[in-house]
Amino acid sequence: MVAALLSALALASPHGWTLAHARHLMATRTYAVTDRTQPDAPRYELKLSPSALRRGFVYDGSALDTLTDRTVRVHFSFVRPGRIAGFRGPSADTTQPPFPIRAAFYYAWYPEAWWRDPVFPYSDFHPSLDYYSAADARVAHDHTAALRYAHLQAGIYSWWGEDGYPPTDLRFWRYLAAARTTPLRWAIYYEREGYDDPSVDQIRHDLEYIGAAYASQPAYLKVDSRFVVYVYGDAQDGCATAARWRAANTVGAYIVLKAFSGFRDCQAQPDAWHQYSAALPEYDLLPDSFMIAPGFEERSEAQPRLPRDVTRWRSDIADMLASNARWQLVLTFNEWPEGTSVESAREWATPSGYGTYLDALHELLP
């Protein structure tokens, strides 16, 4: 009896705050917390494991972060009346990949892009994750894992502007958060240039916004400490496009423009050039970039522009590696309406869970 009384007293604060009470309270909710001990001050929404709360009301163990659908190890004190104090989570991976950088073009415009009235789903294929939403924490988590499995170092994230539609800007933070403790990096793909001719002022505003909102995050891709921005283009682009971007880039971003006829002759040159042409199995712009595509089967077209061929895909990967291009690019990770995806689908699922095309990258890329 005496021993039991002493044990109860040991588990209680002077004000009756018992370990049993604290554990019960901890199990009833999700906790929003910011890690102020880290330079990037990451946010979490945590589901905690009450059994990890020990004597002295110290928590040192795993928790599920519902913002990224991943398990993280955290440390804090749980103080009356159920408040987290002295919180510390995992440190960020702050490394940046050296050249050659291998990356895939990525699309977070789902669920919107699954519909093109009156067609649903607007794809010839059936992704293994089903017709998902890019706002889903599980999708960001699983795609981060898939890109890493493929030995890709970065995702080039289709971005439609601060207030654009689809609302890709509202979703980007989750991908940066999901990759925070991994070596995977993300860069924005500036889509507006492919459909308009934004002014120097508009481009400057957008670059300033990207720099302020995202470039300080550990998972944002940088080259020589400069944040990377890829830029889409259209058939009307020319040297005036390159000149606009040169004039607008007052923040020192690393700009990769989409190539056009005569691009090498322009007086204003970006940091690098790329091409976006998934109808070709390979496209090289050496020494800047080398692009490969698994296929191109647009939902509304009767015949594929580029039929899928896994043997050819493996050969393309080998050619990309042999190119020694600074940017080695996969078109695309998940552009499902055009059928250029390498993400796992029912049509090419494998026991790994990642599908034939990512399996080949996993095997052949270092």
N, C-alpha and C positions, 0 to 999 in steps of 0.2 A: 504494500500500500504506500509506504513512504517513498519507495523507488518510483512508483507511478506518478506520485505528486511532484517529485523533483523533476521528472522527465517533462511533465506538462509545463512546469514553470520555465524550464530551459527553452521550450519552444514558443514561449509567449514574450511579447514586449511588455514594458511596464504598464502599457495601456490595454492589455488584453488582446493584442494583435497576434494571433496564433498562426503557426505554420499551416495547420489544417484549414483555418479560415482563409488564409492567403491563397492556398492552392485551389480551394473551391472557387474563390472569386476569379482567379486567373483563368479558370476553365470556361467562364461564362461569356467571354467576349474576345474580339480581335483588338489589338493594340496598335494605334498609330504612333510612330516614333521617328525622330530624326537623329541621326548619329552626328552630333556636333563635334566629336573628336576627330572626324575625318575631314580632309581639306574640301572634298566635294559635297559634304553634308548629305549623304544618301537618306532617302525616306523609305520607311517600311510600314507594311500592314501585317502584323504578326499574329499567328495562332501559336500559342505557347504550350509547352508540355509541362503541366503542373509538377510532375515527378522530378523535373530538373531543378526545382526550387529547393534549396538546402537550408540548413541551419544558418541563422543570421540573415535569413531572407535574401540570400544571394542566388541568382540564377546564372548558371554557367552551362550552357548546353545548346541543343538545336531548337530551331523554330521554323515554321513554314511562313515564308513571305508571300502573301497572297497577291502582291503587286507583280511578282515575277514568277510565281509558281515554283519556287525553288527553296530548298532547305538551307538555312544559314546558321552559323554558330554565333551566339550572342552572349554578352555578359552584362548584368545590371543588378541593381538592388531593387527589391519590390517593397515599397514603403506604404504605410497606411495613408489613405484608405484604399489602396490598390493602384498606386502610381509607380511608374518606372523611373528610376533615377540612376544617373551614372552609366548610361547606356553606351555600349561599344559593340559594333558589329565587325564583319570581316573587312580587311583592307582591300583596296582596289588593286587590280593588276594595271600598272601604269606603263607597261612596255608598249612600244610601237614597232610594227614589222619593218624590216629593211627590204629594199628591192632585191629580187622581184616580189611584188605584192600580187597575190592571187585573190581575186574577188569575184562575187556574183551580183548581178543586178537583181534587186529585191523589190517586191510590190506589197504594200500594206493597204491597198485600196479595196480590200474585202471587208464586209460582204457586198459592198456596192457593185463591184465588177462582176459578180455572179449573174447579175440581171442585165440584159439588154432587151427591153420590151419587144415582143412578148416572150422572149426566150429565157428560160431558166432550166438548168444552169448553162451559162454561155461558155461552154468548154466541151471539147470532145472527150475529155478524160475525167477520171474520178480520183481526186487527191485522197491519199490515205487518211488524212485528218478530216475528211469530209469537206463540205462547203463552209469553211470556217470564217470567223471574224478575226481580223488582224488586231483588234482591240483586246482580244482574249489573252490573259497572262499565260495560259498553257501553250498557246500558239507561239508567242514570243520565246518562251522557254524551249519548246521543241525545235523551233527553227534555228535558234542559237546552237543547240546541240547538233543539228543536222549540218550546219555550215562548218562547224568544228570537225565533225566526223569526216567531212570531205576534204579536210586539210586546207580549207579556204581561210584566208586571214581577215577578210573584210566582206561586208555587205554594202552595196551601193543602193541607197534607199530612195525610191521614187518619192519626190516631195513636190507638192502642189501649192506651196506657199503658206504663209502664216495663217491666212484665213481662207485657204483654197478648199476645193472639193474635188475628189474625196478628202476627208479630213485627216490626211496623213500626218500633218503637223501635230495634231492632238495625240497621235499614237507613238510618235518617235521616241519620247522619253522612256517608254516601257522597254524598247529594244536596247537602248543605252544602259538601262538598269539591269536587264537580263544578262548583258555581256560584261558588266562592271568588274567582276572578279575573274574573268577569263581573258585570254589574249585576243579574242575576236574584236574587231573594230568596225565602226560604221561611218560612212560618209553619205552626204546628201546628194541625190541626183536631181538637179534643178530642171523641172519639166517645162516651166513656162516658156523658155526660149524656143521650144519646139512648136509652139502654137501661137506665138506672138513675138513682138520685138520690144521687150521691156526697155525702158529708158535707162540711161546711166544712173539717174537718181533712184529709180526703182531697184535696180540691181544692187546699188550701194546700200540701200536700206535693207534689202534682203540679206546681203552678206553680213552687215552689222548685226542683224537679228540672229542669224545662224551663229555668228561668233559669240554673241552674248548669251544666247539660250542654250547652246549645245557644245561649243568647241572646248569649253573648260571641263567637260565631263571626261573621265578617264577612258571611256570606250569610244570616243570620237577619234576617227582616223586623222593622223597628222604625218606630214613629211617635213623633216627638218623644223619641227615645232610649228609648222603652218597647217591650219586646218584645211582639209581637202574638200573641194566641191566639184563634182562632175556636172556637166551641162549638156542637156539634150539639144537637138537642133532640128532644122527642117531644110527643105530644098532651096529656100530663098536665102539661106545664110551665105555670108561671104566675109571678106576682110573687114567690112564695117562691123560685123558681129564681134570679131576678135578685138577691134578697136574699142567698142563699147565696154566690153568686159575688162580690158586693160584700164580704161579710164575710171571704171566703177570700183575697181579692186583697190581701195585705199586702206584695207584692213590686213593686207598681206596674206590673203587666202591662197592656197595652192589650187589653181584652176585647171581642169581638164576639159577642154572643149570637144564637141563632136566635129569630126572632120568634114570638109566640103571641098569641092573642086578648087584647086589652086591654093590650098590652105598653107602650104609650106612657103609660099611667096609673099605672104602678108607681112607688113612691117611690124604690126603688133602680134606677138606670139604668146600663147598661154604657157603654162608650165609643162603641159603634155596634151596629146591628142588621143582620142579614141574613136572607134566607129561602132554604130549600133545597127547591125544588119544580120538578124537571126535567120534570114533566108539563105545565108551562105554558111557552110560548115566551118569555114575558117576565114579570118580576115586579119591581115597584118598591117600595122602602121609602125614598123620598126624604125628606130629603137624604142618608141614610146609604148606601144601596146600590141597585144595579140589577142584576138577574140575567137571563141569557139561556141557553137550552138548545137544542141542535141537534135533539133528538128523545128519545123515551123508548120503548124497545122491550125490555121485560124478557123474558128467555129463556123463562119458563114461561107467559107470557100469549099468548093467541091473536091479539090485535090490539094494535098499538102505542097507547100512551096519547097520544103525540105523534109523528105521522109526520114523517120527515125531509123537508125541503124547503129546498134550498140558496138559492132566491130569497127565501124567508121569512127564512132565517138571515142573509142579507146585510142585509135590512131591520131585523132585530133588532139587529144590530151598530150600524147607524146610529142606532137609537133609544137604545141604551145610551150611545153617545157624546153624543148630544144631551141626555141626562138630566142631565149634569154631576154625577152622584152621586159621592160621595167614593170608594166602593168599587164597581167595575164588574167583575162576576163572571161567569165562564163555568162552567156546570154541564154537563159536566165535561171534564177532559182525558182521563181513561181509566177511567171506571166502566163496564167492559165487560159485566158481568152484567145491568145495567139498560139497556144500550144507549144511554147518554147521552154517549159519547165523541166528542171532536173529533180525537183522535189519528188518524194515517193508518191506513186499513184497505184491504184488497183491494177492498171495495165502493166506495170513493171515492178511490182512489189517483190521483195526478197526477204529471206529469213533475218537479215540484219535489222530490218525495219526501216531502212533508209532508201531502198530501191536500187535498181540496176545502175543508174547514172551516177548517183553519189557513191555507190560501191566502187565504181571504176575510178572515180577521183580519189577515194580513200586509198585504193591500192596503188595508184600510179603517182600521185603527188607526194613529195617528201614531207 
